Amino acid sequence: MNKWIERAIFINLIFIIIYVVSDYAMWIGIPSNMPQGNLAGTFENLRVYTNYNLLTKYIDVAGNYRTSTLFESVHYISQLPNLPLIIFLAMILTNILLLREAIRKSV
């Protein structure tokens, strides 16, 4: 197998791992501002709205948090860079450049 194709496969595997980790990190950071004092509570009417722009990812979480003594409305907004999309675009660009180099070296 051509060494450029082997490099492309290896780089793709690295990019896929980075993509999955960055997307997971975007979603795991959401509940940081939500009440955590009493873990016996539940959320009611939980709504999640997402909007993916080219450079940003907007996540809006709202609902009601209920415990035995507390009923509180919770609203959390997160707007972060859209790192998964940026990594995906870098992966495509890298693939194009590596395949171009492989074709040029094989001719």
BALOBA-1460 file (C-alpha; in Angstrom, 3 decimals):
// residues 107
<rec num="1" residu="m" x="0.000" y="0.000" z="0.000"/>
<rec num="2" residu="n" x="1.201" y="3.488" z="-0.771"/>
<rec num="3" residu="k" x="2.743" y="5.238" z="2.245"/>
<rec num="4" residu="w" x="0.571" y="8.314" z="1.631"/>
<rec num="5" residu="i" x="-2.604" y="6.219" z="1.851"/>
<rec num="6" residu="e" x="-1.340" y="4.663" z="5.098"/>
<rec num="7" residu="r" x="-0.702" y="8.151" z="6.488"/>
<rec num="8" residu="a" x="-4.192" y="9.276" z="5.445"/>
<rec num="9" residu="i" x="-5.797" y="6.301" z="7.219"/>
<rec num="10" residu="f" x="-3.757" y="6.935" z="10.378"/>
<rec num="11" residu="i" x="-4.592" y="10.651" z="10.404"/>
<rec num="12" residu="n" x="-8.283" y="9.866" z="9.833"/>
<rec num="13" residu="l" x="-8.328" y="7.611" z="12.881"/>
<rec num="14" residu="i" x="-6.786" y="10.363" z="15.000"/>
<rec num="15" residu="f" x="-9.251" y="12.947" z="13.667"/>
<rec num="16" residu="i" x="-12.231" y="10.676" z="14.377"/>
<rec num="17" residu="i" x="-11.124" y="10.231" z="17.996"/>
<rec num="18" residu="i" x="-10.626" y="13.997" z="18.410"/>
<rec num="19" residu="y" x="-14.023" y="14.647" z="16.790"/>
<rec num="20" residu="v" x="-15.858" y="12.284" z="19.159"/>
<rec num="21" residu="v" x="-14.093" y="13.678" z="22.235"/>
<rec num="22" residu="s" x="-14.768" y="17.315" z="21.284"/>
<rec num="23" residu="d" x="-18.456" y="16.657" z="20.567"/>
<rec num="24" residu="y" x="-18.794" y="14.791" z="23.875"/>
<rec num="25" residu="a" x="-17.136" y="17.690" z="25.702"/>
<rec num="26" residu="m" x="-19.616" y="20.131" z="24.149"/>
<rec num="27" residu="w" x="-22.598" y="18.194" z="25.499"/>
<rec num="28" residu="i" x="-21.164" y="17.177" z="28.885"/>
<rec num="29" residu="g" x="-20.570" y="20.812" z="29.868"/>
<rec num="30" residu="i" x="-24.271" y="21.678" z="29.753"/>
<rec num="31" residu="p" x="-25.475" y="20.835" z="33.294"/>
<rec num="32" residu="s" x="-22.768" y="22.806" z="35.138"/>
<rec num="33" residu="n" x="-25.136" y="25.638" z="36.191"/>
<rec num="34" residu="m" x="-28.104" y="23.478" z="37.092"/>
<rec num="35" residu="p" x="-29.022" y="22.974" z="40.764"/>
<rec num="36" residu="q" x="-27.167" y="20.128" z="42.407"/>
<rec num="37" residu="g" x="-27.832" y="20.712" z="46.095"/>
<rec num="38" residu="n" x="-30.479" y="18.018" z="46.469"/>
<rec num="39" residu="l" x="-29.985" y="15.046" z="44.164"/>
<rec num="40" residu="a" x="-33.443" y="13.655" z="45.001"/>
<rec num="41" residu="g" x="-35.108" y="16.123" z="42.619"/>
<rec num="42" residu="t" x="-36.359" y="15.609" z="39.102"/>
<rec num="43" residu="f" x="-36.717" y="17.766" z="36.013"/>
<rec num="44" residu="e" x="-40.137" y="18.418" z="34.563"/>
<rec num="45" residu="n" x="-40.935" y="19.918" z="31.159"/>
<rec num="46" residu="l" x="-37.293" y="19.714" z="30.134"/>
<rec num="47" residu="r" x="-36.662" y="21.363" z="26.765"/>
<rec num="48" residu="v" x="-33.417" y="21.351" z="24.778"/>
<rec num="49" residu="y" x="-32.964" y="23.642" z="21.775"/>
<rec num="50" residu="t" x="-29.822" y="23.454" z="19.658"/>
<rec num="51" residu="n" x="-28.630" y="25.616" z="16.814"/>
<rec num="52" residu="y" x="-25.467" y="24.792" z="14.887"/>
<rec num="53" residu="n" x="-23.962" y="27.717" z="13.035"/>
<rec num="54" residu="l" x="-20.802" y="27.622" z="10.995"/>
<rec num="55" residu="l" x="-18.505" y="28.721" z="13.823"/>
<rec num="56" residu="t" x="-20.648" y="28.389" z="16.964"/>
<rec num="57" residu="k" x="-22.879" y="25.841" z="18.653"/>
<rec num="58" residu="y" x="-25.784" y="27.255" z="20.654"/>
<rec num="59" residu="i" x="-27.490" y="25.024" z="23.242"/>
<rec num="60" residu="d" x="-30.467" y="26.189" z="25.319"/>
<rec num="61" residu="v" x="-31.757" y="23.962" z="28.145"/>
<rec num="62" residu="a" x="-34.829" y="24.937" z="30.159"/>
<rec num="63" residu="g" x="-37.191" y="23.194" z="32.524"/>
<rec num="64" residu="n" x="-38.509" y="22.961" z="36.067"/>
<rec num="65" residu="y" x="-36.551" y="21.319" z="38.887"/>
<rec num="66" residu="r" x="-38.683" y="19.785" z="41.612"/>
<rec num="67" residu="t" x="-37.698" y="18.356" z="44.988"/>
<rec num="68" residu="s" x="-39.865" y="17.632" z="48.024"/>
<rec num="69" residu="t" x="-39.436" y="21.219" z="49.273"/>
<rec num="70" residu="l" x="-38.415" y="23.196" z="46.172"/>
<rec num="71" residu="f" x="-39.868" y="24.005" z="42.772"/>
<rec num="72" residu="e" x="-37.476" y="26.070" z="40.716"/>
<rec num="73" residu="s" x="-37.324" y="27.111" z="37.073"/>
<rec num="74" residu="v" x="-33.944" y="26.378" z="35.468"/>
<rec num="75" residu="h" x="-32.594" y="27.948" z="32.299"/>
<rec num="76" residu="y" x="-29.099" y="27.410" z="30.902"/>
<rec num="77" residu="i" x="-27.608" y="28.807" z="27.704"/>
<rec num="78" residu="s" x="-24.291" y="27.711" z="26.239"/>
<rec num="79" residu="q" x="-22.663" y="29.220" z="23.182"/>
<rec num="80" residu="l" x="-19.295" y="27.706" z="22.318"/>
<rec num="81" residu="p" x="-17.145" y="27.373" z="19.207"/>
<rec num="82" residu="n" x="-18.305" y="24.572" z="16.949"/>
<rec num="83" residu="l" x="-15.119" y="22.547" z="17.402"/>
<rec num="84" residu="p" x="-16.506" y="19.283" z="15.963"/>
<rec num="85" residu="l" x="-17.301" y="21.006" z="12.662"/>
<rec num="86" residu="i" x="-13.911" y="22.729" z="12.553"/>
<rec num="87" residu="i" x="-12.162" y="19.379" z="13.198"/>
<rec num="88" residu="f" x="-14.298" y="17.702" z="10.531"/>
<rec num="89" residu="l" x="-13.383" y="20.375" z="7.962"/>
<rec num="90" residu="a" x="-9.688" y="20.031" z="8.869"/>
<rec num="91" residu="m" x="-9.995" y="16.268" z="8.370"/>
<rec num="92" residu="i" x="-11.454" y="16.718" z="4.886"/>
<rec num="93" residu="l" x="-8.766" y="19.227" z="3.916"/>
<rec num="94" residu="t" x="-6.027" y="16.913" z="5.188"/>
<rec num="95" residu="n" x="-7.474" y="14.007" z="3.210"/>
<rec num="96" residu="i" x="-7.564" y="16.059" z="0.019"/>
<rec num="97" residu="l" x="-3.951" y="17.151" z="0.461"/>
<rec num="98" residu="l" x="-2.719" y="13.625" z="1.258"/>
<rec num="99" residu="l" x="-4.561" y="12.077" z="-1.678"/>
<rec num="100" residu="r" x="-3.221" y="14.770" z="-3.975"/>
<rec num="101" residu="e" x="0.299" y="13.993" z="-2.766"/>
<rec num="102" residu="a" x="-0.285" y="10.244" z="-3.228"/>
<rec num="103" residu="i" x="-1.451" y="10.745" z="-6.801"/>
<rec num="104" residu="r" x="1.481" y="13.018" z="-7.599"/>
<rec num="105" residu="k" x="4.030" y="10.559" z="-6.150"/>
<rec num="106" residu="s" x="2.523" y="7.558" z="-7.950"/>
<rec num="107" residu="v" x="2.711" y="9.164" z="-11.418"/>
